[in-house]
């Protein structure tokens, strides 16, 4: 039941909240994907939604908004850094392209309710470099927010709270697993 409601909400966030930017066709765009054997030690997330994967000898660049590997070094500021297993989880999610609605993951976080839900979500998201917060639904009984790196990234972490429950439900795609791992550690 939760999964079905979040599928619809995630679709709305994906297609309704992101700005469509019209750009001219770019001829001869180079794609520089890593070898299958590449295992990153570090993954950096930039404000523009680019991911920089590196090990001791190589560096590769993936652009989340265009869902493609790039050859050019991203110039946007880094908003989060993941190491070791979290960097590898991010790399696997990107390489497998398992970031579709059918791949949604869900967890629950305890919530004491002392702090306002929107403020709590905003602070949690900002702590992970997810600075774009949006409201999907708000009623007296239930509130749903989403947060993402920027509006051009076509996915988000969705946060749902029902007033009768002492927990928050999160729904997200595998590419957000390292962010959620950190959120779990913080709470």
Secondary structure, DSSP 8 states (H G I E B T S, - for coil): -HHHHHHHHHHHHHHHSS--------TT-------TT---SEEEEETTSEEEEE-SS-EEEEETTTTEEESS---S-EEEEEEHHHHHHHHHHHHHT--SGGG-EEEEEE--SSS-HHHHHHHHHHHTT--EEEEEEE-SSEEEEEEES-TTSS--EEEEEETT-SEEEEEE-GGGHHHHHHHHHH-
